[in-house]
């Protein structure tokens, strides 16, 4: 039986804290390990307790929810950050919430169905992370047994789950942005590197396309052309042009060519023929 998911609740309103605690405690696989009334208390508690999931109110006096995440990133780094679900009374904060590495956001007042949808995302992500960590530990143990104290090379370990990109560092001048991989609309080859498109913004990263393709979630991202990788969740439609030529149309209107050699792979991901 898996260990329960350790949960932190951060909200300056008592009634909101109590409701979240009741909702979490009603789930047999969740355990409330930390309850905080403000941002400073949250940072100290999360650094010490290391919960796997944190429900964080955005509007708090002093250090707000975004400030909490920024402080945790500085102290724990991206790999030490718990899954963040922002709780807010304002819908317009949603986009910035995802930019701040939130797995999801809940707009007050949210109902039980919306909370259940959030927990479904949480469970999928934590299951993936635990599986990746277990695979990496197993690979390390096998390496120690095989090499008499020398860990196995990375390629001999379970690199796919552990090495998958869930967050991507994007640099613009003297600023560094952390973006959830799932927020990337599509990736374009730019010389020997790759350019990531997120809405109206694009960022050049010094990673070759083939390496990026191998580290992105292969169930979500598909290489449709030598110079393009798309997030399937952003695909609006596929259009047949002529003589077997197809193009992929994204939700924002971007049109990308689907190469003949990649068509079969896309059909396998979709589970049906075009």
N, C-alpha and C positions, 0 to 999 in steps of 0.2 A: 504494500500500500504506500502511495507516495506521501511525502511529508506535506502538511498543509501549506498553502501560500501565505507568507507573512505579509500583513497589511498594515500600513500607516494611514491615519486619517488626520488631515490638517485643515482646520476651519476655525475662524474666530467666533462663529455663532454656535451657541450651545445646542440649539434644536437641530441644526444641520449636522453637527457632530453625532448627536444621539441617533438621528435617523440613519446615517451612514453606518454607524456601529451596528444597529439592528439588522440592516440589510446584509452586511458582511457576515455577522454571526449566524444568520439563517442559512448560510452556505457551508456544508460540511467540510469542504476542502479549503476554506479560508480561515485565517486566524488573525484577529486584531492584536498586534503586538506593540502599537504605539499610537497615542492620541495626543495631538498638539493643538494649542490655541493660537499660535502666531508663527510667523515665518522663522524667526530666530530660534525658537524652541524646536521647530521642525528640522532645521539644518543640523542642530546639535544631536537631536534624537536619531535622525536617519543615518548620520555618520556613525553613530555608536551602535545602533540596533541592526542596521543593514536589512531593512525589509525588502521584499521582492516587488512590492506594489505600493504606490502611494496615491491616495486621493487628496488632491491639493486644491484648496480654494484659491481663486485668482485674486479676489479683492479682499485684502487684509491690511490693517493699519501697519505702518512700518514696512517690513519686507514683504512684498506681495508674492503671489505664486511664481511669477517669472523670476523674481529675485531669489526665491528658494532654489529653483532649478539651476540658475547660474552659479550660486554658491556651492551647490552639490557638485556641479561639473568641475569647479576649481579644486575642490577637495578630494573628490573621488575619481574624476575623469569619466569619460563616456562609458567605459566598461563597468564602472562601479555604480552607475546611476540606476535606481530602481525604475520599473515601469511607472510612468506618470499618467494619471488620469486627472485632468483639470476639471474643477467644478466651478461654474460661472453662471451669473444671472444674465449675461450679455452674449448673444449669438455672434456679434461682430468680432469677438476675441478668438473665434474658432481657428482661423487661418494662422494667427500668431501662435496659438497653442501648439499646432502641429510643427511650426518652425522651431519651437522650443523643445522639441523631442517628445511631446506628449503622444502616448499611444492612442488616446481618445479624449473626448471632453464631454461633460454632462452639463446641459443647460437647465438651471433651476426654473420651475419645479419639474423634475424628471419623473417618469412613471416606472413601474417595476419592469415593464417590457424593455424600455430603453436601458435600464440598469443591467438586465440580463444579457442584452446584446453586447454591452461593454465587457461583461465578465466572460463572454464567449471569446472575444478577442484576446483578453488577458490570458485565458487558459491556453489558447493556441500558442501564443508567444512564449509563455513560460514553459510549456511542454517542449517546444523547440529548443529553448535555451538549456533546459535540464538535459535533454537528450544529447545536445552538442557537448555539454560539459562532461557528461558520463562517457561519451565516445572518446573525448580527448584524454580523460583519465585512463581509460582502458588502453588507448594507444600508447600512452606514456608507460604504463605498467608492462605492456608487451615489449616495449623497447628496452626497459630495464632488464627484463628477464632474458631478452635475446642478446643484449650487448654487455651483460655483466656490469650494469651501473651506468651505461650510456644510453640516454633516451633515443628512441627511434627517430629518424629524420622526419620532418614534417609531412612529407609526401606519404610516409608509411602510416601516419596517424589519420584519424577521421577528420580530414581537413575541410570537407564540404560543409558540415553543419557548423563547426567551430569557426571557420574562416569566412562565413557568409557575411556580407555587408548588410547590417541593419541600420547603421547610421553612417553618413558620409560627411567628411570635413570639407567645407567649401570656403575658399579664401578670396576676399575682395579687398585689395589694398592692405590696410593694417587691421582689417576685421576678419574674424573667423566665424563662420556660421555652421551649425550642425543641423543636418537635414535627415529626416527619416527616409530611408531608401524608397519606401512606398510612395513618397510624395513626388518622386521624379517622374515626369511625363514621358520623356524619351531621351535617348543618348545618341549623340552624333559624333562620328569620327572627325577629329580635328588634327590633321597631320598624324603624328605618331601617338597622340594623346586622345582624350575624350572630352566632349563638351556636354554637360548635363543641362537639360531644359526643365525648369520648374516654373510653370505659369509663364509670365512675361519675362522672367529672368533666365539667364544662362550663365554657366560657370565652367571654366576650363579646369580640369584636374589632370595631374601628371600621371595618369594611369592608362596603359594601352587598352584598346577595346577588348581584346581577347581575354585579358586578365579581369577586367570589369565584368564581362559576360560570365566568367567562371565563378565569380563571387556573388553576383546578384541572385536572388531567389528565382530559380528556373521555372517555377510554377506561375510566377507573376510577370517575369520579363522574358521577351522573346527577341532573338536576333532575326530581323526580317530582311536585312540587306547587309552587305559587307560594311556599310557605313552607318547602320542604324539599329538600335535596340529600342523596343517600345515596352511601356508598361501596359499590359493587356487591360487593366482596369480603366485606362484612359482611351481605349479604342472605341470610337462611336460606330463605325461601320467599315466594311470591306467592299471595294468597288471593283468589278471586273471591267477592264478597259477594252481590250481587243486581243484576240488570238492568245488567250491564256495569260495576258498581262493583268496584274492586280495592283491596286494601291490601298494603303491603310489610311483611314481618316480618323484623326484624334478628335476628342471632344472640343478642343479649341479651334478646330478647322485645319490644323496642320495635316498635310498630305505627304505620305512617304511611300516609296516604291517597295513592293514585296517582290523579292527576286525569286525566280523560278526554283532555284536550288534550296530556298528556305521555305517554300510553300508547304512541303510535306511535314516539316517540323512544326510549323504553325498549326496545321490540321491535327497533328497528334496532341498538341497542347489543348486545342479546342475540343478534342474528342469527336470531331466530325469533319466531313469533307466540305470543301468550299464549292 
